[in-house]
């Protein structure tokens, strides 16, 4: 890849992943679409206009996000629609996309909240996602059952981007060689390599970074090691996040600052300043 690739430029700028996950989302709408995805998923031509409008209506509910998904080899099967959260997963098979117009999310059949992994391969959004994401998808597919290709997860420059559900843990810069360690950590109930961990999507970004800093300090990687109490701003671009564990309460002070480096946000984009969260 040439130096114009945003993922390489981000690495060269030593851009931190801490606190870069999609923020404040804990309800995921997952729609299987095997046709080509538009750069902006709600403009995907395979979806009738009325269906796009219904999806947009559901996305008005706070803390919701839509991901288009697919799994090579399932072409011709009835498309799946899922609503995933930490508490439960609701799932329906569709005869056609217009079935969504008659669907009530709260009455969809409840399924066990089984673990699944989504890998961004959205090449029409950014070529780094297609290149790195496709390789990581193949690697994980050989190691874990419930893995899907997905549309844009945010932060193409961190490709390959991976989302673990239902816990909403997001990762970046995964490569095919990380497959074994990633799957082993998920099976062990751990977050895995903190250098690849972008954050927990249910949190805002300062809280995501604070959790990562706390894990580095305590060396505790268990997914449920800490309960978040709250995060408050305590100055310009500074926050204090509070967590609880069996050992007591933990406070983490974080600051958002300029790193002094630049990189494009996407392939072909203009250089932009890099910001990072630091513990203070």
VMD Tcl script that draws the C-alpha trace (Angstrom):
set ca {
  {0.00 0.00 0.00}
  {1.28 3.47 -0.80}
  {1.77 6.20 1.78}
  {-1.59 7.69 0.74}
  {-3.37 4.83 2.54}
  {-5.02 6.29 5.62}
  {-4.30 3.20 7.75}
  {-0.57 3.44 7.04}
  {-0.57 7.20 7.63}
  {-2.27 6.68 11.00}
  {0.38 4.15 12.00}
  {3.18 6.47 10.89}
  {1.64 9.24 13.02}
  {1.53 6.88 16.05}
  {-2.17 7.64 16.44}
  {-3.61 6.13 19.62}
  {-6.65 3.85 19.43}
  {-7.79 4.57 23.00}
  {-11.20 6.24 22.97}
  {-11.85 6.02 19.22}
  {-14.75 3.54 19.14}
  {-18.28 4.42 18.04}
  {-19.67 6.13 21.12}
  {-22.91 5.97 23.11}
  {-24.43 3.04 21.21}
  {-25.93 -0.05 22.82}
  {-28.70 -0.99 20.37}
  {-27.49 -2.41 17.06}
  {-29.80 -2.91 14.08}
  {-28.25 -5.59 11.86}
  {-29.72 -6.11 8.39}
  {-28.40 -8.74 5.99}
  {-27.89 -7.24 2.53}
  {-25.87 -9.23 0.00}
  {-26.11 -6.58 -2.74}
  {-23.57 -3.77 -2.99}
  {-23.63 -1.35 -0.06}
  {-23.63 2.38 -0.77}
  {-20.94 4.47 0.96}
  {-23.77 5.68 3.23}
  {-25.81 2.60 4.08}
  {-29.21 4.28 4.01}
  {-28.58 5.09 0.34}
  {-28.13 1.42 -0.60}
  {-30.19 0.88 -3.76}
  {-31.18 -2.69 -2.88}
  {-33.36 -1.27 -0.09}
  {-36.70 0.22 -1.22}
  {-37.26 3.86 -0.28}
  {-39.96 3.02 2.26}
  {-37.63 0.54 3.97}
  {-34.87 3.13 4.19}
  {-37.35 5.53 5.77}
  {-38.43 2.92 8.32}
  {-34.80 2.20 9.23}
  {-34.13 5.91 9.61}
  {-37.16 6.15 11.90}
  {-35.82 3.37 14.12}
  {-32.45 5.13 14.23}
  {-34.12 8.15 15.81}
  {-34.19 6.16 19.04}
  {-31.13 7.32 21.01}
  {-28.11 5.03 21.25}
  {-29.05 3.10 18.09}
  {-26.90 2.30 15.05}
  {-27.50 0.40 11.80}
  {-25.01 -2.06 10.34}
  {-25.52 -3.89 7.06}
  {-24.11 -7.41 7.28}
  {-23.45 -10.34 4.98}
  {-21.75 -13.70 5.01}
  {-20.42 -15.08 1.71}
  {-22.14 -18.36 0.99}
  {-25.55 -17.26 2.29}
  {-26.65 -15.72 -1.03}
  {-30.19 -16.75 -1.93}
  {-31.25 -17.40 1.65}
  {-33.89 -15.33 3.44}
  {-32.21 -12.18 4.77}
  {-31.89 -11.82 8.53}
  {-32.73 -8.76 10.59}
  {-31.48 -8.57 14.16}
  {-31.67 -6.11 17.01}
  {-28.74 -6.81 19.33}
  {-28.16 -5.46 22.83}
  {-26.39 -6.70 25.95}
  {-29.68 -7.97 27.36}
  {-31.00 -9.88 24.37}
  {-31.02 -10.38 20.63}
  {-34.23 -10.26 18.60}
  {-34.19 -11.87 15.18}
  {-36.49 -12.23 12.19}
  {-36.15 -13.82 8.75}
  {-37.52 -11.73 5.90}
  {-39.14 -12.89 2.68}
  {-38.43 -9.43 1.29}
  {-37.11 -6.17 2.71}
  {-40.62 -4.70 2.70}
  {-41.45 -7.07 5.58}
  {-39.64 -4.54 7.79}
  {-42.54 -2.14 7.25}
  {-44.84 -4.47 9.18}
  {-42.32 -5.35 11.88}
  {-42.56 -4.16 15.48}
  {-39.15 -4.36 17.09}
  {-40.47 -5.09 20.57}
  {-42.45 -8.13 19.40}
  {-39.69 -9.79 17.38}
  {-38.74 -13.28 18.63}
  {-36.08 -13.19 21.34}
  {-32.95 -15.23 20.77}
  {-30.15 -16.02 23.23}
  {-27.63 -13.17 23.24}
  {-24.89 -15.25 21.65}
  {-21.51 -13.74 20.88}
  {-20.92 -12.56 17.33}
  {-18.15 -10.65 15.60}
  {-18.56 -8.08 12.83}
  {-15.62 -7.17 10.58}
  {-15.78 -4.00 8.47}
  {-15.07 -4.75 4.80}
  {-16.80 -1.65 3.40}
  {-14.55 -0.94 0.44}
  {-16.89 1.62 -1.14}
  {-16.43 3.69 2.03}
  {-12.64 3.28 2.22}
  {-10.20 0.95 0.48}
  {-8.26 0.19 3.69}
  {-11.39 -1.47 5.10}
  {-11.68 -3.73 2.06}
  {-8.04 -4.76 2.07}
  {-7.43 -5.33 5.77}
  {-11.00 -6.25 6.69}
  {-11.33 -9.01 4.11}
  {-8.14 -10.70 5.33}
  {-9.22 -10.51 8.97}
  {-12.68 -11.83 8.14}
  {-11.18 -14.89 6.47}
  {-8.88 -15.43 9.44}
  {-11.68 -15.22 12.00}
  {-14.09 -17.27 9.88}
  {-11.72 -20.21 10.23}
  {-11.71 -19.85 14.02}
  {-15.14 -18.69 15.16}
  {-18.65 -19.55 14.00}
  {-20.70 -16.36 14.25}
  {-18.66 -13.87 12.24}
  {-20.12 -11.46 9.67}
  {-18.82 -8.91 7.21}
  {-20.25 -5.48 7.97}
  {-20.53 -1.94 6.70}
  {-18.60 1.07 8.01}
  {-17.76 0.89 11.72}
  {-16.10 4.29 11.93}
  {-12.39 5.07 11.73}
  {-11.27 3.57 8.39}
  {-7.72 4.61 9.27}
  {-7.82 1.96 12.01}
  {-8.66 -0.87 9.58}
  {-9.25 -3.66 10.10}
  {-12.06 -2.57 12.43}
  {-13.89 -5.26 14.38}
  {-16.94 -5.15 16.65}
  {-17.76 -7.79 19.24}
  {-21.43 -8.16 20.17}
  {-23.44 -8.17 22.37}
  {-20.85 -6.51 24.65}
  {-20.09 -3.75 22.12}
  {-16.29 -3.93 22.30}
  {-14.54 -2.36 19.31}
  {-11.06 -3.08 18.01}
  {-8.74 -1.63 15.39}
  {-5.62 -2.47 13.39}
  {-6.37 -6.19 13.52}
  {-4.47 -8.37 11.10}
  {-4.97 -11.99 10.08}
  {-2.17 -13.07 12.42}
  {-4.14 -11.73 15.40}
  {-6.90 -14.30 14.82}
  {-5.80 -16.87 17.41}
  {-5.17 -14.40 20.23}
  {-8.37 -12.43 19.49}
  {-10.57 -15.53 19.58}
  {-8.79 -16.89 22.67}
  {-9.43 -13.62 24.54}
  {-13.12 -13.60 23.58}
  {-13.56 -17.20 24.73}
  {-11.81 -16.35 28.02}
  {-14.09 -13.37 28.64}
  {-11.24 -10.89 28.25}
  {-10.83 -7.74 26.17}
  {-7.52 -8.95 24.75}
  {-4.64 -6.81 23.49}
  {-5.17 -3.29 24.86}
  {-3.09 -1.81 22.04}
  {-5.81 -3.01 19.63}
  {-8.79 -2.10 21.84}
  {-10.58 1.09 20.74}
  {-13.18 1.12 23.50}
  {-16.61 0.03 24.67}
  {-19.30 1.50 22.42}
  {-21.87 2.09 25.18}
  {-19.50 4.71 26.68}
  {-18.62 8.15 25.39}
  {-15.07 8.53 24.14}
  {-13.46 10.01 27.28}
  {-14.90 7.09 29.27}
  {-13.69 4.59 26.67}
  {-10.14 5.92 27.03}
  {-10.40 5.99 30.82}
  {-11.38 2.32 30.93}
  {-8.36 1.41 28.79}
  {-6.00 3.43 30.99}
  {-7.45 1.78 34.09}
  {-6.93 -1.67 32.58}
  {-3.32 -0.82 31.75}
  {-2.77 0.38 35.31}
  {-4.38 -2.65 36.97}
  {-3.49 -5.22 34.27}
  {-7.03 -6.55 34.56}
  {-8.41 -7.62 31.18}
  {-11.62 -9.36 32.29}
  {-14.50 -7.87 30.28}
  {-16.65 -7.32 33.38}
  {-13.84 -6.29 35.75}
  {-15.14 -2.74 36.21}
  {-18.56 -1.15 36.56}
  {-18.79 2.41 35.29}
  {-20.18 4.88 37.85}
  {-20.03 8.10 35.83}
  {-17.86 10.61 33.98}
  {-17.80 14.36 34.59}
  {-15.92 17.16 32.82}
  {-13.58 18.97 35.20}
  {-11.92 21.45 32.87}
  {-11.32 22.29 29.24}
  {-10.96 18.98 27.39}
  {-10.47 17.08 30.67}
  {-12.71 14.55 32.42}
  {-12.79 12.35 35.50}
  {-14.24 8.88 35.06}
  {-15.22 6.74 38.04}
  {-15.37 2.95 38.04}
  {-16.06 0.33 40.67}
  {-14.50 -3.11 41.12}
  {-14.37 -5.59 44.01}
  {-11.25 -3.71 45.15}
  {-13.14 -0.43 45.50}
  {-13.63 2.75 43.49}
  {-11.21 3.89 40.81}
  {-10.84 7.40 39.41}
  {-9.22 8.08 36.07}
  {-8.41 11.61 34.90}
  {-8.13 11.97 31.13}
  {-7.31 14.84 28.80}
  {-7.78 15.26 25.06}
  {-4.77 16.92 23.48}
  {-3.11 17.52 20.12}
  {-0.31 15.06 19.42}
  {1.47 17.35 16.98}
  {1.17 14.84 14.12}
  {-1.17 14.86 11.13}
  {-2.82 12.19 8.99}
  {-5.79 11.96 6.60}
  {-9.04 10.72 8.11}
  {-9.70 8.60 5.01}
  {-7.75 7.47 1.98}
  {-7.15 10.40 -0.34}
  {-8.16 12.97 2.29}
  {-6.22 16.02 3.37}
  {-3.93 15.81 6.41}
  {-5.67 16.66 9.67}
  {-4.30 17.12 13.21}
  {-4.17 14.03 15.39}
  {-5.73 14.20 18.84}
  {-5.24 11.67 21.62}
  {-6.47 10.95 25.10}
  {-3.84 10.84 27.84}
  {-4.11 10.01 31.53}
  {-3.26 12.95 33.78}
}
mol new
graphics top color blue
foreach p $ca { graphics top sphere $p radius 0.5 }
foreach p [lrange $ca 0 end-1] q [lrange $ca 1 end] { graphics top cylinder $p $q radius 0.2 }
display resetview
